[in-house]
Amino acid sequence: MIPTPIHKLTTKLLPTLLLALSTLLTPQSKADGVQCLLRDTNGSFDTLGFFRDVKTIGTLAYAAVDHDGLQIFDVSNPDAPVRIGFFNTPGRATKIEVIGTTAYIADKEQGLQIIDVSDPTSLTLIGSYNLNSNSLSIAVSGTTAYLGDPDTGVLIIDISDPTSPMLIRTINSQVSDITVVDHTLYIAEYNAGLRIFDMTNPAAPVFLGSYNTLGAFRSVTIDGTLAYVALNEYGMKILDVSDPQNPTLLGSHENPGFGIDFRYAYDIEIVGTRAYVAVQSGFDIIDVSDPTAPVFINGHFDPGPIRGISVENGNVFLANESKGLQIFDVSNVPPSPSLGTYQAPDPIFDAAIVGTTAYIAYDNGLHIADLSNPSSPVPLGTYIAGDAGSSGRAAKITAEDGIAYIALGNIGFQTIDVSDPSSPQPLGSIDISVSYFSEISKAGTMIYLANGDSGLQIFDVSNPAAPTLLSTFSTGNFTHGVHAVGTTAYLIDTHNLHIIDVSDPSAPTLTGSVSSINLKDVTVVGTTAYLVANSFIHIVDVSNPAAPTIISSAQTPQSNGRGRISVVDSIAYHSLAFGGVYVLDVSNPFAPQPMGLFRNNGGSHNLQVIENTAYLFGSSLGISMIDISDCPPNCPADLNGDESYDFFDIATFLTAFSNSDPIADFTADGQYDFFDIAAFLTAFTAGCP
């Protein structure tokens, strides 16, 4: 329907409104929860080639793109990078160094390529050097180039005449990366650590010292007297190289995903007091202000592999082998959105958060804690379920209306009165054996326990003092996940999601199933089920329970381990066994979009999301509380789109209102009147986040 104006401001009223509005201009700030932090992608540029490395200088990005050679991008607008030049090298461009107006390419089997980039739109070859090499790294200092070939070593090349490079000599080395600062050469050797040479006379290198430890040395970056080395699954090490004859370890940051290949550290860039670490699938930001104790700030997950990283003007540039050049805004990444951690007296198997109270299941009972102040949690009470020598070995818990329901390994199923959290009291129990991999869910007066080989067990807890086992439903496989909604239970075993009619809980019946593999968890929102598998989240349409259908899948960082999922307001939160939470926008269930990854140390067995806080539970982690708030809504009164409220928005509104432009119809009723003015005033007064 075309809006119909029924009232317009008279010319006489316009200055009055203009004056009133102009007094309301106030600056605002943005939130910094996980969702907001993960909305950081600026732009990208993809080609058919494999991006191997990237270097940025000012508003230009130089990329080594395998068979497609050197490519140059104008990134003055990071949202829309534009390729402005390219040079198709004869080999496979793997690494790049740019000095002034010259680019030096490690071109794999074609050795060193020297290219004039003074005009980035028209690149020309200056010279080359090739000795049937396997050139994978490059560094340049003055008139000397150092070409890394893991088969031959480090080739020292005189480039004083770049049209005719000459080999000076070779240092035997299984080199993976090289860096040169002044006259000091640092060689990262894949299996032999870091070696340091004095190159004052390139024809006569002098060995100074070395450092070795576990891990494959992938790259080395020098910042002052510190060396930052990337060591695959061992993350990042920081070395003091002020005395190059005796490099010493200062600090390290191992990936929480230790041993998981997509978190392998490949490359490092240092800017100020932050290290930007390219990992197999994404990048991490680490605070290195204290090199003896580096601290993880945030990270981004993207199925890579990522081969190179560069940081310029508040943006991270990634060479993503499968997705090309990716650009991320890191100009305003604050410290970690972690709110606090509660470390229970015993390892945590599971927890239930009710309001601001945590009910924590450990292997022999229950701990209760007040989390109302996340930075300073307070223990409230403890209940020991078994004898001093007994152990539950596994523990699952849910809580509601002052009652906690807990399943403990060889202790059994118990109901506990927690109305006085300082003195929890037992109510009733049933002697059963609980599987280590089990899950519990409550709907109405029924408890549903997915209990391994015992299948789905249904308990009537209408009288918590006398719980009753009503029935058992077996799928024939090992069951370990359940979510009950109304009269339907969604049960997973290793290979299937089963939808079970529990309208008669004493006689549950199978309604429908859908198959997948390596299922770990299930949650249901409306007519959509979300399944966690080893490396994927599957989204299932369950509107027809007799014929559930997988409608989409999204890859996740989780390659093994349990991992849980919670979905709130079309955002899926997936806890990761190696630590952290992966965030996925599922507003369009047919095309889920990854938002990113927030990591913390310690495995996350389970999670619960309440409003703007995610609670991650883990045996060594305790309960980690994370702010997951999103950025504030877009500025509705920012009519000129400059992300601030000023005179120009006022003028735009007045012009639009006078011309019956739909952007001034703030009440969306098809009319233009003082209600629109009032709505605009309200939005303008609220400020632009």
C-alpha positions as CSV (number, residue, x, y, z in Angstrom):
1,M,0.0,0.0,0.0
2,I,1.3,3.5,-0.9
3,P,1.5,5.6,2.3
4,T,-1.0,8.5,2.2
5,P,0.0,11.8,3.9
6,I,-2.7,13.3,6.0
7,H,-0.7,16.0,7.7
8,K,2.5,17.9,7.0
9,L,4.5,20.3,9.1
10,T,4.0,23.9,8.1
11,T,7.1,25.9,7.3
12,K,6.6,27.8,10.5
13,L,6.9,24.6,12.6
14,L,10.1,23.3,11.0
15,P,12.6,25.7,12.6
16,T,11.1,25.0,16.0
17,L,11.4,21.2,15.6
18,L,14.9,21.7,14.2
19,L,16.0,23.7,17.3
20,A,14.5,21.2,19.7
21,L,16.1,18.2,18.1
22,S,19.6,19.8,17.8
23,T,19.8,20.0,21.6
24,L,19.6,16.2,21.9
25,L,22.8,15.2,20.4
26,T,24.7,12.8,22.8
27,P,27.4,10.2,22.1
28,Q,26.7,6.6,23.0
29,S,28.8,3.4,23.2
30,K,28.5,-0.1,21.9
31,A,28.1,-3.3,23.9
32,D,31.0,-5.8,23.8
33,G,29.4,-9.2,24.3
34,V,30.4,-12.2,22.3
35,Q,27.8,-11.7,19.6
36,C,28.9,-8.1,19.1
37,L,32.5,-9.1,19.0
38,L,31.9,-11.8,16.4
39,R,30.2,-9.4,14.0
40,D,33.6,-8.4,12.7
41,T,33.9,-9.4,9.1
42,N,34.5,-6.5,6.8
43,G,35.0,-7.9,3.3
44,S,36.6,-10.7,1.3
45,F,37.8,-11.4,-2.2
46,D,37.9,-14.9,-3.6
47,T,39.5,-16.2,-6.7
48,L,40.1,-19.7,-8.0
49,G,43.6,-19.8,-6.7
50,F,44.9,-21.0,-3.3
51,F,45.9,-18.0,-1.1
52,R,49.2,-18.8,0.6
53,D,50.3,-15.5,2.1
54,V,49.4,-11.9,2.5
55,K,51.3,-8.7,3.3
56,T,49.7,-5.3,3.8
57,I,51.2,-1.8,3.4
58,G,48.9,1.2,3.8
59,T,45.8,0.6,1.6
60,L,47.3,-2.2,-0.5
61,A,47.3,-5.9,0.2
62,Y,49.8,-8.2,-1.6
63,A,48.9,-11.8,-1.8
64,A,50.8,-14.9,-2.9
65,V,48.2,-17.0,-4.7
66,D,49.8,-20.3,-5.7
67,H,49.5,-20.9,-9.5
68,D,47.9,-17.5,-9.8
69,G,51.1,-15.7,-8.7
70,L,51.1,-12.2,-7.1
71,Q,47.8,-10.3,-6.7
72,I,47.5,-6.8,-5.4
73,F,44.3,-5.5,-3.8
74,D,43.1,-2.0,-3.0
75,V,41.7,-2.3,0.6
76,S,41.1,1.4,1.2
77,N,37.5,0.2,1.6
78,P,37.9,-3.0,3.7
79,D,34.2,-3.8,3.1
80,A,34.9,-4.1,-0.7
81,P,38.5,-5.0,-1.6
82,V,39.3,-4.6,-5.3
83,R,42.0,-6.4,-7.2
84,I,43.9,-3.9,-9.1
85,G,47.0,-5.8,-10.3
86,F,48.4,-9.3,-10.8
87,F,51.5,-11.0,-12.1
88,N,51.4,-14.7,-13.0
89,T,54.7,-16.1,-11.7
90,P,56.1,-19.2,-13.5
91,G,55.9,-21.3,-10.3
92,R,53.5,-21.4,-7.3
93,A,53.7,-18.2,-5.3
94,T,53.9,-19.3,-1.6
95,K,55.4,-16.5,0.4
96,I,55.8,-12.8,-0.2
97,E,58.0,-9.9,1.1
98,V,57.5,-6.3,0.0
99,I,60.2,-3.7,0.4
100,G,59.5,-0.3,-1.0
101,T,58.4,-0.7,-4.6
102,T,59.7,-4.3,-5.0
103,A,58.0,-7.6,-4.2
104,Y,60.0,-10.7,-3.5
105,I,58.2,-14.0,-4.1
106,A,59.1,-17.5,-2.9
107,D,57.7,-19.2,-6.0
108,K,58.1,-22.8,-4.9
109,E,59.8,-24.8,-7.8
110,Q,60.7,-21.6,-9.6
111,G,62.7,-20.1,-6.7
112,L,62.9,-16.3,-6.2
113,Q,60.9,-13.9,-8.4
114,I,61.6,-10.2,-8.0
115,I,58.7,-7.9,-9.2
116,D,58.4,-4.2,-9.7
117,V,55.2,-3.0,-7.9
118,S,55.8,0.7,-8.2
119,D,52.7,0.8,-10.4
120,P,50.4,-1.7,-8.7
121,T,48.1,-1.9,-11.7
122,S,51.0,-2.8,-14.0
123,L,53.5,-5.3,-12.6
124,T,56.7,-6.2,-14.3
125,L,59.4,-8.8,-13.6
126,I,62.8,-7.4,-12.6
127,G,64.7,-10.6,-12.1
128,S,64.7,-14.2,-10.8
129,Y,66.8,-16.9,-9.4
130,N,66.1,-20.6,-9.6
131,L,68.1,-23.7,-8.7
132,N,65.4,-26.4,-9.1
133,S,64.3,-25.4,-5.6
134,N,61.3,-25.9,-3.3
135,S,61.1,-22.4,-2.2
136,L,58.5,-21.9,0.6
137,S,59.7,-18.8,2.6
138,I,61.4,-15.5,1.9
139,A,63.1,-12.7,3.9
140,V,65.0,-9.6,2.6
141,S,67.5,-7.3,4.3
142,G,69.4,-4.7,2.4
143,T,70.9,-6.2,-0.7
144,T,70.5,-9.8,0.5
145,A,67.6,-12.1,0.1
146,Y,67.1,-15.3,2.1
147,L,65.1,-18.0,0.3
148,G,63.9,-20.9,2.4
149,D,63.9,-24.4,0.8
150,P,63.3,-27.3,3.3
151,D,65.0,-29.7,0.8
152,T,68.1,-27.6,0.3
153,G,68.3,-25.1,3.2
154,V,68.4,-21.3,3.3
155,L,69.8,-19.9,0.1
156,I,71.6,-16.6,0.6
157,I,71.2,-14.5,-2.5
158,D,72.9,-11.2,-3.5
159,I,70.2,-8.9,-5.0
160,S,72.4,-5.8,-5.2
161,D,71.6,-6.1,-9.0
162,P,68.0,-7.3,-8.8
163,T,68.0,-8.1,-12.6
164,S,70.7,-10.7,-12.0
165,P,70.5,-12.3,-8.5
166,M,73.5,-14.4,-7.5
167,L,73.8,-17.2,-5.0
168,I,76.3,-16.4,-2.3
169,R,76.0,-19.6,-0.2
170,T,73.6,-22.0,1.5
171,I,72.9,-22.8,5.1
172,N,71.8,-26.5,5.5
173,S,68.5,-26.5,7.2
174,Q,65.0,-28.1,7.1
175,V,63.7,-24.6,7.1
176,S,60.0,-23.8,7.4
177,D,60.2,-20.0,7.9
178,I,62.9,-17.2,8.1
179,T,63.0,-13.7,9.5
180,V,65.9,-11.3,9.3
181,V,66.4,-8.2,11.5
182,D,69.4,-6.0,10.8
183,H,72.2,-8.6,10.5
184,T,70.6,-11.4,12.5
185,L,68.9,-14.3,10.7
186,Y,66.3,-16.4,12.5
187,I,65.5,-19.8,11.0
188,A,62.4,-21.8,12.2
189,E,63.2,-25.4,11.4
190,Y,60.2,-27.7,11.2
191,N,61.7,-30.4,13.5
192,A,64.8,-28.8,14.9
193,G,63.5,-25.6,16.6
194,L,64.9,-22.0,16.2
195,R,68.4,-21.3,15.0
196,I,70.0,-17.9,15.0
197,F,72.9,-16.7,12.8
198,D,75.0,-13.5,12.5
199,M,74.8,-12.4,8.9
200,T,77.1,-9.4,9.0
201,N,79.0,-11.1,6.3
202,P,76.4,-13.0,4.2
203,A,79.2,-15.1,2.7
204,A,80.3,-16.3,6.1
205,P,77.3,-16.9,8.4
206,V,78.2,-17.3,12.1
207,F,76.0,-19.6,14.2
208,L,74.9,-17.8,17.4
209,G,72.5,-20.0,19.3
210,S,69.4,-22.2,19.1
211,Y,66.2,-23.2,21.0
212,N,64.2,-26.3,20.6
213,T,61.1,-27.8,22.2
214,L,58.2,-30.1,21.4
215,G,56.3,-29.2,18.3
216,A,56.9,-28.4,14.7
217,F,58.2,-24.8,14.3
218,R,56.0,-23.2,11.6
219,S,57.0,-19.6,11.7
220,V,59.0,-17.0,13.6
221,T,58.3,-13.3,14.1
222,I,60.6,-10.9,15.8
223,D,59.5,-7.9,17.8
224,G,62.4,-6.1,19.6
225,T,64.2,-8.6,21.7
226,L,61.4,-11.1,21.6
227,A,60.8,-14.0,19.2
228,Y,57.3,-15.4,18.7
229,V,57.2,-18.8,17.2
230,A,54.2,-20.8,16.0
231,L,54.4,-24.5,16.8
232,N,51.4,-26.3,15.3
233,E,49.4,-27.9,18.1
234,Y,51.7,-26.4,20.8
235,G,50.5,-22.9,20.0
236,M,52.8,-19.9,20.5
237,K,56.0,-19.7,22.4
238,I,57.6,-16.3,23.3
239,L,61.4,-16.4,23.5
240,D,63.9,-13.8,24.9
241,V,66.5,-13.4,22.2
242,S,68.3,-10.4,23.7
243,D,71.2,-12.7,24.0
244,P,71.0,-14.6,20.7
245,Q,73.6,-17.1,22.0
246,N,71.2,-18.2,24.7
247,P,67.6,-17.7,23.7
248,T,65.3,-18.5,26.6
249,L,61.6,-19.3,27.0
250,L,59.5,-16.5,28.6
251,G,56.0,-17.6,28.1
252,S,53.7,-19.7,26.0
253,H,50.1,-20.0,24.9
254,E,48.9,-23.4,24.0
255,N,45.7,-23.8,22.2
256,P,42.8,-25.1,24.3
257,G,42.2,-27.3,21.3
258,F,45.5,-29.1,21.9
259,G,46.0,-31.9,19.4
260,I,43.1,-30.7,17.2
261,D,44.5,-29.9,13.8
262,F,42.2,-26.9,13.0
263,R,43.7,-25.0,15.9
264,Y,47.3,-25.5,14.8
265,A,49.3,-22.3,14.9
266,Y,50.8,-21.3,11.5
267,D,51.7,-17.6,11.5
268,I,52.0,-14.7,13.9
269,E,51.8,-10.9,13.5
270,I,52.6,-8.6,16.4
271,V,50.9,-5.2,16.8
272,G,51.5,-3.3,20.0
273,T,50.8,-5.6,22.9
274,R,48.7,-8.1,20.9
275,A,49.7,-11.1,19.0
276,Y,47.5,-12.1,16.0
277,V,48.0,-15.9,15.5
278,A,46.8,-17.5,12.2
279,V,45.6,-21.0,13.1
280,Q,44.4,-23.7,10.8
281,S,40.9,-22.5,10.8
282,G,40.8,-18.8,11.8
283,F,42.9,-16.6,14.0
284,D,43.4,-15.8,17.7
285,I,44.1,-12.5,19.4
286,I,46.4,-12.8,22.4
287,D,47.5,-10.1,24.9
288,V,51.3,-10.3,25.2
289,S,51.8,-7.1,27.3
290,D,53.3,-9.5,29.8
291,P,55.3,-11.9,27.7
292,T,55.7,-14.3,30.6
293,A,51.9,-14.7,30.8
294,P,50.1,-14.3,27.5
295,V,46.3,-14.1,27.8
296,F,43.8,-15.2,25.1
297,I,41.4,-12.3,24.2
298,N,39.3,-13.6,21.4
299,G,39.3,-15.7,18.3
300,H,37.6,-16.3,15.0
301,F,36.7,-19.6,13.5
302,D,36.5,-20.2,9.8
303,P,37.0,-23.4,7.9
304,G,40.3,-22.6,6.3
305,P,43.0,-23.6,6.0
306,I,44.5,-20.2,6.9
307,R,48.1,-19.8,5.6
308,G,49.1,-16.2,6.3
309,I,48.1,-13.2,8.4
310,S,48.8,-9.5,8.3
311,V,47.4,-6.6,10.4
312,E,47.0,-3.0,9.1
313,N,44.9,0.0,10.1
314,G,42.9,-2.0,12.6
315,N,42.1,-4.8,10.2
316,V,43.3,-8.4,10.1
317,F,43.9,-9.8,6.6
318,L,43.9,-13.5,6.2
319,A,45.2,-15.6,3.3
320,N,42.5,-18.3,3.4
321,E,43.5,-21.1,1.1
322,S,39.9,-22.0,0.3
323,K,38.1,-18.6,0.6
324,G,40.7,-16.1,-0.6
325,L,41.5,-12.8,1.0
326,Q,39.4,-12.2,4.2
327,I,39.3,-8.9,6.2
328,F,38.2,-8.5,9.8
329,D,37.8,-5.4,11.8
330,V,39.8,-5.7,15.1
331,S,40.1,-2.0,15.8
332,N,37.8,-2.2,18.8
333,V,38.2,-5.7,20.2
334,P,38.0,-5.1,24.0
335,P,39.3,-7.5,26.6
336,S,37.6,-10.9,26.9
337,P,33.8,-10.8,27.5
338,S,34.3,-13.3,30.3
339,L,32.3,-12.3,33.3
340,G,33.8,-14.6,35.8
341,T,34.5,-18.2,36.8
342,Y,33.4,-20.3,39.7
343,Q,35.7,-23.2,40.6
344,A,33.7,-25.7,42.5
345,P,35.4,-27.8,45.3
346,D,35.1,-30.9,43.0
347,P,35.3,-31.5,39.2
348,I,32.0,-30.6,37.6
349,F,30.1,-33.1,35.5
350,D,27.0,-31.0,34.9
351,A,25.1,-28.0,36.3
352,A,21.7,-26.3,36.2
353,I,21.3,-22.6,36.5
354,V,18.0,-21.3,38.0
355,G,18.0,-17.5,38.2
356,T,21.4,-16.7,39.6
357,T,21.8,-19.9,41.5
358,A,23.9,-22.8,40.2
359,Y,23.2,-26.4,41.1
360,I,26.3,-28.4,40.4
361,A,26.5,-32.1,40.0
362,Y,29.8,-33.7,40.9
363,D,30.6,-37.4,41.2
364,N,29.3,-37.8,44.7
365,G,26.6,-35.2,45.1
366,L,25.6,-31.6,44.7
367,H,27.2,-28.2,45.3
368,I,25.1,-25.0,45.2
369,A,26.5,-21.5,44.5
370,D,25.3,-17.9,44.1
371,L,26.4,-16.5,40.8
372,S,24.5,-13.1,41.1
373,N,27.9,-11.4,41.1
374,P,29.8,-13.4,38.3
375,S,33.1,-11.9,39.3
376,S,32.7,-13.1,42.8
377,P,30.6,-16.2,43.1
378,V,29.6,-17.4,46.6
379,P,29.3,-21.1,47.6
380,L,26.0,-21.8,49.4
381,G,25.8,-25.4,50.3
382,T,26.7,-29.0,49.6
383,Y,24.8,-32.3,49.6
384,I,26.7,-35.7,49.6
385,A,24.6,-38.3,48.0
386,G,26.5,-41.4,48.8
387,D,28.8,-42.9,51.4
388,A,32.2,-41.3,51.8
389,G,33.8,-44.0,49.7
390,S,31.2,-44.1,47.0
391,S,31.4,-42.4,43.6
392,G,28.8,-41.5,41.1
393,R,31.4,-41.5,38.3
394,A,28.9,-39.5,36.2
395,A,26.4,-36.9,37.2
396,K,23.5,-35.2,35.5
397,I,21.2,-32.6,37.0
398,T,18.2,-30.4,36.4
399,A,16.4,-28.2,38.9
400,E,13.0,-26.4,39.2
401,D,10.8,-24.9,41.9
402,G,13.2,-25.6,44.8
403,I,13.8,-29.3,43.8
404,A,17.0,-30.7,42.2
405,Y,16.9,-33.9,40.2
406,I,20.2,-35.7,40.0
407,A,21.4,-38.9,38.4
408,L,24.7,-40.2,39.8
409,G,26.5,-43.2,38.3
410,N,26.3,-46.1,40.7
411,I,24.4,-44.1,43.3
412,G,21.2,-43.7,41.3
413,F,18.5,-41.1,40.7
414,Q,17.7,-38.8,43.6
415,T,15.4,-35.8,44.3
416,I,16.8,-33.1,46.6
417,D,15.0,-30.2,48.4
418,V,17.1,-27.1,47.7
419,S,14.6,-24.5,48.9
420,D,17.2,-23.7,51.5
421,P,20.4,-23.7,49.5
422,S,22.6,-23.7,52.5
423,S,21.1,-27.0,53.7
424,P,19.9,-29.2,50.8
425,Q,18.0,-32.2,52.0
426,P,17.3,-35.6,50.3
427,L,13.6,-36.3,49.4
428,G,13.5,-39.6,47.4
429,S,15.6,-41.9,45.4
430,I,15.6,-44.8,42.9
431,D,18.4,-47.3,42.8
432,I,19.5,-47.4,39.1
433,S,22.9,-47.4,37.4
434,V,23.6,-44.2,35.4
435,S,25.7,-44.3,32.3
436,Y,28.7,-41.9,32.0
437,F,27.3,-40.6,28.8
438,S,23.8,-39.7,29.8
439,E,21.4,-36.7,29.7
440,I,18.5,-35.5,31.7
441,S,15.4,-33.4,30.8
442,K,12.3,-32.4,32.7
443,A,8.8,-31.7,31.2
444,G,5.9,-31.2,33.5
445,T,6.0,-33.8,36.3
446,M,8.2,-36.2,34.3
447,I,11.9,-36.7,34.2
448,Y,13.4,-38.2,31.1
449,L,16.9,-39.8,31.3
450,A,18.8,-40.9,28.3
451,N,20.8,-43.6,30.0
452,G,23.2,-45.3,27.6
453,D,22.4,-49.0,27.0
454,S,19.4,-48.7,29.3
455,G,17.7,-46.5,26.8
456,L,15.2,-43.7,27.7
457,Q,13.9,-44.0,31.3
458,I,10.9,-42.0,32.3
459,F,10.3,-41.0,36.0
460,D,7.1,-39.6,37.6
461,V,8.2,-36.9,40.0
462,S,4.8,-35.5,40.8
463,N,5.6,-36.5,44.3
464,P,9.3,-35.7,44.7
465,A,9.5,-37.6,47.9
466,A,8.5,-40.8,46.0
467,P,9.8,-40.8,42.4
468,T,8.6,-43.7,40.3
469,L,10.2,-45.3,37.3
470,L,7.3,-45.5,34.8
471,S,8.8,-47.0,31.7
472,T,11.9,-47.6,29.6
473,F,12.2,-47.2,25.8
474,S,15.0,-48.9,24.0
475,T,16.3,-47.9,20.6
476,G,18.7,-50.8,20.4
477,N,21.6,-48.4,20.4
478,F,23.5,-46.4,23.1
479,T,21.3,-43.4,24.0
480,H,23.0,-40.3,25.4
481,G,20.9,-37.2,24.7
482,V,17.3,-36.1,25.3
483,H,15.1,-33.0,25.2
484,A,11.5,-33.3,26.3
485,V,8.9,-30.8,25.2
486,G,5.3,-31.2,26.3
487,T,4.3,-34.8,25.4
488,T,7.2,-35.4,23.0
489,A,10.7,-36.6,23.8
490,Y,13.5,-36.1,21.3
491,L,16.0,-38.8,21.9
492,I,19.4,-39.4,20.3
493,D,21.5,-42.4,20.1
494,T,24.8,-42.7,18.2
495,H,23.2,-42.7,14.8
496,N,19.6,-41.4,15.0
497,L,17.3,-38.8,16.3
498,H,14.1,-40.5,17.5
499,I,10.9,-38.6,18.1
500,I,8.8,-40.4,20.8
501,D,5.2,-39.8,21.9
502,V,5.1,-39.7,25.7
503,S,1.5,-38.5,26.1
504,D,1.2,-41.8,28.0
505,P,4.5,-41.9,29.8
506,S,4.0,-45.4,30.9
507,A,3.9,-46.5,27.3
508,P,6.1,-44.3,25.1
509,T,5.8,-45.0,21.3
510,L,8.1,-44.1,18.5
511,T,6.7,-41.6,16.1
512,G,9.5,-41.0,13.6
513,S,13.3,-41.0,13.2
514,V,16.1,-39.5,11.1
515,S,19.6,-40.9,10.7
516,S,22.9,-39.2,11.1
517,I,26.3,-40.3,12.5
518,N,28.2,-39.5,15.7
519,L,25.4,-37.6,17.3
520,K,26.2,-35.8,20.6
521,D,23.3,-33.6,21.7
522,V,19.9,-32.4,20.7
523,T,17.8,-29.3,21.5
524,V,14.4,-28.3,20.1
525,V,12.8,-24.9,19.5
526,G,9.3,-24.9,18.1
527,T,9.3,-27.2,15.1
528,T,13.1,-27.2,14.6
529,A,15.6,-29.6,16.2
530,Y,19.3,-28.9,16.4
531,L,21.7,-31.9,16.5
532,V,25.3,-31.8,17.4
533,A,27.5,-34.3,15.6
534,N,31.3,-34.6,15.6
535,S,32.0,-31.8,13.1
536,F,28.6,-30.5,12.3
537,I,25.4,-29.0,13.6
538,H,22.4,-30.5,11.7
539,I,19.1,-28.6,11.6
540,V,16.0,-30.8,11.4
541,D,12.5,-29.9,10.5
542,V,10.3,-31.8,13.0
543,S,7.0,-30.1,12.1
544,N,5.9,-33.6,10.9
545,P,7.1,-35.9,13.8
546,A,6.5,-38.9,11.6
547,A,9.0,-37.7,9.0
548,P,11.7,-35.5,10.5
549,T,14.0,-34.1,7.8
550,I,17.5,-32.6,7.9
551,I,17.2,-29.3,6.1
552,S,20.8,-28.0,6.5
553,S,24.1,-28.6,8.2
554,A,26.9,-26.3,9.3
555,Q,30.5,-27.2,10.0
556,T,31.8,-26.4,13.5
557,P,35.2,-26.3,15.2
558,Q,34.3,-29.5,17.2
559,S,35.9,-32.5,15.7
560,N,35.4,-34.8,18.7
561,G,34.2,-34.8,22.3
562,R,30.8,-34.2,23.7
563,G,29.8,-30.6,23.0
564,R,26.3,-29.2,23.8
565,I,23.9,-26.8,22.0
566,S,21.5,-24.2,23.1
567,V,19.4,-22.0,20.8
568,V,18.0,-18.6,22.0
569,D,16.5,-15.9,19.8
570,S,17.7,-17.6,16.5
571,I,21.3,-17.8,17.8
572,A,22.8,-21.2,18.4
573,Y,25.5,-21.6,21.0
574,H,27.6,-24.8,20.8
575,S,30.0,-25.7,23.7
576,L,33.3,-27.1,22.6
577,A,35.1,-30.0,24.3
578,F,38.4,-28.2,23.9
579,G,37.0,-25.0,25.5
580,G,34.8,-22.2,24.4
581,V,31.6,-21.6,22.6
582,Y,30.8,-21.5,18.8
583,V,28.1,-19.1,17.7
584,L,25.8,-19.7,14.7
585,D,23.1,-17.5,13.3
586,V,20.1,-19.9,12.6
587,S,17.5,-17.3,11.8
588,N,17.3,-18.9,8.4
589,P,17.4,-22.6,9.2
590,F,18.1,-23.5,5.6
591,A,21.2,-21.4,5.5
592,P,22.8,-21.1,9.0
593,Q,25.6,-18.6,9.1
594,P,28.7,-18.8,11.4
595,M,29.2,-15.8,13.6
596,G,32.5,-17.0,15.2
597,L,34.2,-18.5,18.1
598,F,34.9,-17.5,21.7
599,R,37.4,-19.6,23.4
600,N,38.4,-20.1,27.0
601,N,40.8,-22.6,28.7
602,G,39.3,-25.9,29.8
603,G,36.9,-28.3,28.2
604,S,33.2,-27.4,28.1
605,H,31.1,-30.5,28.7
606,N,27.8,-28.6,28.8
607,L,26.3,-25.1,28.6
608,Q,23.2,-23.2,29.5
609,V,22.1,-19.8,28.1
610,I,20.1,-17.4,30.2
611,E,19.3,-14.0,28.7
612,N,22.7,-12.4,27.9
613,T,24.9,-14.9,29.7
614,A,26.3,-18.3,28.6
615,Y,27.3,-20.6,31.4
616,L,29.9,-23.2,30.3
617,F,30.5,-26.2,32.5
618,G,33.6,-28.4,32.6
619,S,35.4,-30.7,35.0
620,S,38.5,-28.6,35.0
621,L,36.9,-25.4,33.9
622,G,34.4,-25.0,36.7
623,I,31.5,-22.7,35.6
624,S,32.7,-20.0,33.2
625,M,30.3,-17.1,32.7
626,I,30.4,-15.2,29.4
627,D,28.6,-12.1,28.2
628,I,26.9,-13.1,24.9
629,S,25.1,-9.8,24.4
630,D,24.8,-8.5,20.8
631,C,25.5,-5.1,19.5
632,P,22.7,-2.7,20.2
633,P,20.1,-2.4,17.5
634,N,20.9,-0.3,14.4
635,C,20.2,3.4,14.9
636,P,16.6,3.9,13.7
637,A,17.0,7.7,13.6
638,D,20.4,7.6,11.7
639,L,18.7,8.5,8.4
640,N,21.9,9.4,6.6
641,G,23.7,6.2,7.7
642,D,26.8,7.7,9.3
643,E,26.3,5.8,12.6
644,S,25.8,9.0,14.6
645,Y,23.0,11.4,15.3
646,D,23.5,15.0,14.2
647,F,22.0,17.9,12.3
648,F,22.1,16.0,9.0
649,D,19.7,13.3,10.4
650,I,17.3,16.0,11.5
651,A,17.4,17.7,8.1
652,T,16.9,14.4,6.4
653,F,13.9,13.6,8.5
654,L,12.3,17.0,8.0
655,T,12.8,16.8,4.2
656,A,11.4,13.2,4.1
657,F,8.5,14.2,6.3
658,S,7.6,17.2,4.1
659,N,7.8,15.0,1.0
660,S,5.9,12.1,2.5
661,D,9.0,9.9,2.0
662,P,8.4,6.4,3.6
663,I,11.6,6.7,5.7
664,A,9.8,9.3,7.8
665,D,6.9,7.0,8.5
666,F,8.3,6.0,11.9
667,T,5.0,4.5,13.1
668,A,4.6,2.5,9.9
669,D,0.9,3.3,9.6
670,G,1.0,4.8,6.1
671,Q,0.4,8.3,7.5
672,Y,2.6,11.3,8.2
673,D,1.6,13.1,11.4
674,F,2.8,14.1,14.8
675,F,3.0,10.5,15.9
676,D,5.9,10.0,13.4
677,I,7.5,13.1,14.8
678,A,7.1,11.8,18.4
679,A,8.6,8.4,17.3
680,F,11.5,10.1,15.7
681,L,12.1,12.3,18.7
682,T,12.1,9.2,21.0
683,A,14.6,7.3,18.8
684,F,16.8,10.4,18.4
685,T,16.8,11.1,22.2
686,A,17.8,7.4,22.9
687,G,21.0,8.1,21.0
688,C,22.9,6.0,18.5
689,P,24.6,3.0,20.1
